[in-house]
């Protein structure tokens, strides 16, 4: 959950709020924020992967799984916090 939200923020100018990710992950927003800070610290704030083949394959997998999840969550959550359009 943290890796996905962080990568979305890193690679795209339009991303969901932490409140949205916390709700999807069934955690409190303050807990999510703390986990995100800890995750970034453990990653030493190095989020760029410099192997183009790796990034391309991972993005294809992420887009497929995100499309499936978006379809599943569309009816469960309001669109105000995260509207990918």
Secondary structure, 3 states (H helix, E strand, C coil): CHHHHHHHHHHCCCCCCHHHHHHHCCCCHHHHHHHHHHHHHHCCCCCCCCCHHHHHHHHHHHHHHHHHHHHHHCCCCCCCCCCCC
